[in-house]
Amino acid sequence: MTNTYRLGLGLYLKFGPRTQSAEAHALWLVKQHTKVPIPTVLDYIVLTQASGRPYSFILMTEVPGQTLEEVEDTLSEDQLNNIGLQIREYIEAYRNVPNPYPNQICGPSGGSIWTPQFSDSWEVPSRANATEFHVWIRNNMAARLAPSMKAMLEPTFQDFDGPTFFVHGDLADRNIMIHDGKVSGLVDWATSGWMPLYWEYYTALAPDFRQTDAFKKMIKVALRDDYEDVKRMMVEIRISRLL
C-alpha cells in the first residue's frame, strides 16, 4: 500500500512498496521533456526491506488546487469542456516523451508497469515491442476467453502492433488537479510507461473503476481517438481472469 502525506510548506511525501522507482522516473522524464504541470521531485530514496523487497520514499512539491473529483459538481459544461481540451493538450505533449530503454513496452524506469485496471497481478512485464506485448496477452491473459472472443484478438490488436507512446495510465478525476476552473496539474504517475496507443483510453474508461458523468464528459473531450473496440476486448480479458 502506498501512503501520501501533506507535509505543509508546499511539500508531499509519498512512500510504500508500490512507489518504487516508476513514479519518480516518470516525473523526471515528463518535467524534462514537456511543460505539463506536475509535481517536482525533490528527493527520492529506496530502502531494501528484510524480505528483500524495495520500499521507496519520494519527496515532491504540491500541485495547487483540488482534485477534479472534489470540484466537478461545481463546474459548468463549458469549464468541463475546457478542462478536457487542456488534458488533451497535455496527453499529446507527454505521449512523445522519448524512451531511453531497449524495450518499447516498459515502465518509466525500464521495468514492469503497474496496471491495476488490467492485470490480476497488477503488473505488465516489459516487452521488446507492442507485438510481443499482444503475444503475452494471448498466451498469459486470455486463456479463459470464449473461442469466439479469442478469434477477435488478432484483428483487434493488429492495428496497434506498431509504435508505443508514453501514457499516464490512470487519468482519473482523483489525479487531475483543478484551480480556478482550470487544470493546475496531473498527479500520481505510478502507472505510467510506454504502451500501445489505445492504453490511455482503456485505463481512463475501464468500467470497473468509478467514473462520474462529469468525468466521462470531460475525458471524452480529452481523448481525441475512440478505441472502444479494443477497450471492450481488454475488459473481456480482465473479466475472464477474475472468474
N, C-alpha and C positions, 0 to 999 in steps of 0.2 A: 504494500500500500504506500502511495506517495502522499506526503504531507506538505502543505503550503502554509506559511505563516507570514503575516504582515508585520514587519519589524518596526515600522514608523520611519520617519525621515525619508520616505520615498523608496524603501527597500523591502524586498521579499526574499524569504529563504525557502527553498524547495528541497526536500530530501526524501530518500527512500530507495528501495531496490529497483523500482521501475524508472527512476530518473536516469540512472546510468550515464552514458555519455551522449545519448541521442539528442536530448533537448539542448544541451549546452552547445554542441556542434552545430545544430540547426540554427540557433540564434546567431552564432558567429558567422555562418555562411550567409544567412539572409541579410544580416547587417552589412556584411562586406560587399554584397553584390546587388542590393536593392535599396530603395528608400521606404520600404514597407515599415510602418511604425510597429515596433516590437520592443520587449524588454532588452536592456543591455546587460550582458553577463559581466559581473564584476569579479567573481571568483568561482572556482569550480574545483572540487576535490573528490577523489574516490577512495574509500576505505574498503579493505577486504575483511569480511566477517569471518567468524570461526568456521562457518560452513564452507568458506571459500567463495561465497557469492559477493559481488560488489555492492556497496552501499554508497550512494552519491549525495553530494550537497552542492546546490547551485545558489549563489547569492546574486540577485539581479535587481534591476531598477523596476519601479512600479510604473504601470501604464495608467494614465489618468482616466477618470470616468467610472461608469458602472457597466456591468455586463449587459448585453442585449436582452438576456433573459430577465433581468431586473427591470428594464425600462420599456420593453417592447409594447406593453399595453398603453403607454403614453404617447406613442409615435403615430404620426399621421401616415396615410398611404404614400404621400409624396416623400416623406422622410424615409420610409422603408425602401422605396424605390431608389432613392439617392444612396442609401447605405448599401444596397445591392450593387449599384454601379461602382461604388468605392471598392467593395470587396472584389468585384470583377477585375478592376484595375490592379489590385494587389496580387490576385491569382496569376494574372498574365505576367506580372513582374517576377514573382518568385519561381514560377514554373521553369524558368530558364536559368536558374542557379546551376552552374556547371558542376558536373560530377567528377571528383578527382580520383575515384576508385575504379579498379578493373571491372567490378560487377556493375551492370546497369540497373539491376534491381537490388537496392540496399538502403539501409538507414543512413542518417547524416554522418555517422562515424564509420561507415563501411560495413557494418554488420547487419543483423536481422532487423526487421521492422515490427514494432508493436502495433497489432491490428485488432483491437477488441471488437470491431464491427464485423469481423470475418472469421478469424481462426479460433478454434476452441482452445488452442494453446496460447492465443493472443500474440503470436509472433509468426511472421513470414520469413523464412531463411533467405539470405542473399542469393541471387542467381545471376548468371552471366548476362542474361538479356530477357526481354519480355516473353520470347518464345519458350525459354526454359521455365520461366515462372508459370506459364499456362500448362506446360507439361507437368510441372509439380502439382498444380491444382487437379489435373485429370488423374494423376497417379495416386495422390495422397488425400485429396479433399472431396472428391466426387464419387467415391466408391459406392455410396448408398443411393445415388440418384436413380430414378426410374430410367429404364432403357430409352424412352422417348426423349427425356431430358439430356441424357448422355450424348445422344445423337446431335444435339444442338450445340454442344460445347465447341467443336471445331469451327463451325461457321460463325459462332458468336465471337470467338476470340481472334479469329484470323486477321481481322481489320486492325488489331492492336498489337500484332507481333512486330512492332517497329520501335521507334524511339521511346525513351522513357522521360518523365518530367518530374521535377521536384513538386511535392504536394505537402500541404499542411496535415491532411489526414484526419482531421476532426473539426471541421468548420461548423461547430455547434454554437447555439446562442450563448452558452456559458463561456465561450472562448473568444467572443467578439466584444471589444470594449467600446462604449459609446460615451461621448462627451458633447454636450450642446447639440444633440441630434445628429452627430456625425461620428464616423468610425475614428477612434483615437488609437486603436492598436489591436493586434492579434496576439493571443497568448496561448500557452500550453502546446508546444511543438514536439511533444514526446512521441507522437505518432507520425512524424514527418519522414520523408525519404523520397527516393526516386522510384516511381511506379508508372504503369501504363496510363494513358491519357484519361481513361474513364474513372480512375481511382478516386479523385476528389469528389466527383458526382456521387459515386456509390457511398463513400463514407459519410458524406453530408446528409444523404437521404435514406440511409439504411433504416428500414421501417421498425426495427425492434429498439431503436433509440428515440426517446421522446422528442417530438417536434411540434411546436405550436403553429397555428395558422399564420401568425405574423412572420415567424421564421421561414415557413415554406414560401410565402410570397417573396420575401427578401432573397432567399437563396436561389429561387428560380430566375431572378434578375442577375444574380452574381454569376451563376453557372451558364455561360452562353450556350454551350452544347448540351444536347439531350442524349444521354446514354441509358435510357430506360430499359432497353432490352438486355444489355449486359448487367445492369443493376439487378434486374429480375433474376437473371441466371445466378449471380453471386448470392442473392438471398436464398434461392432454392438450395444451393450447395451448403450454405450455413445451416439452414433448417435440417437438411438431411444428416448433417453431422451431429445435431443435437438430439435426434430421435433415438 
